[in-house]
Amino acid sequence: MPSLDDYVDREQAYVKHVFLERYLEALFHKTGNAYNHIVYVDGFAGPWQSADENFEDTSFVIALCALRKSKATLQAQRGRNVRMTALLVEKRQTSHAQLLTLQPRFQDVEIKAYHGGFIETVPALLQAIPRNAFAFFLIDPKGWGIPVEKLRPLLSYPKSEVLFNFMFDFINRAAGMQDKEARSGQSELFESFYEMTPDDMSRKLADEKKRAAELVLNLSPRAPDSIPYKTLWARVLAKHAVRKPDVNKICADMRRSGELVFPNWESDTRKRVPDDHDRVQRP
């Protein structure tokens, strides 16, 4: 599992990577029983803000590890020699050069790094994927402007799954845009957001915070047991559309109301919100 220590000020990336690790291992193992070739495609590979010299805190290394683990498990348990391939696309030259260093570390996975924009690389990607292979596409742009129509050939690939990941703040901002031109052609993906009025969106976000508060209480054990705060907030972010500052405020309010106790906090009267090293419990 990714180390939370590598995700300072990148908590949303931690949640994404925990999800990817768990989901991809299960997906590749399942599809490996039916397909002889699995292809993973990362349209915006990076690396972006990796804090680990081996890129363990990046989507592409998490995916490569999942491919490797699934290949070994399928061979050992089923006697199946499934071919594993990763196609990684990166526009920035320095990041692309880092992708080129991966192959010696993952000799059991075929890796091809493409230098260029994702949209422009789609034809080459489709040509590289055999028609009898299963493909998983991760589309995780730095922003939210994706011309979906230009992805139609890729999205139409029959034996595949596609995962779009967008920053919640970008979607929240986009949902309030009325001008279609400002939406950058995203109505196909976010029509339900665009149809929301500001009051609808406010209610939706308030409901997410309410359910996040309920989960905080459910996850917090009664004294003398406790849970590390960094474990608590990560689990809440994985379930609800809230940010870490939202969870900080929820917990600070619950401390004041007596619903939660932070034993480490009591000696520091200057603190306003919990720290990652704090422990949490219900009285």
Secondary structure, 3 states (H helix, E strand, C coil): CCCHHHCCCCHHHHHHHHHHHHHHHHHHHHHCCCCCEEEEEECCCCCCCCCCCCCCCCHHHHHHHHHHHHHHHHHHHHCCCCEEEEEEEECCHHHHHHHCCCHHHCCCCEEEEEECCHHHHHHHHHHHCCCCCEEEEEECCCCCCCCHHHHHHHHCCCCEEEEECCCHHHHHHHHCCCCHHHHCCCHHHHHHHHCCCHHHHHHHHHHHHHHHHHHHHHHCCECCCCEEHHHHHHHHHHHCCCCHHHHHHHHHHHHHHCCCECCCHHHCCCCCCCCCCCEEEEC
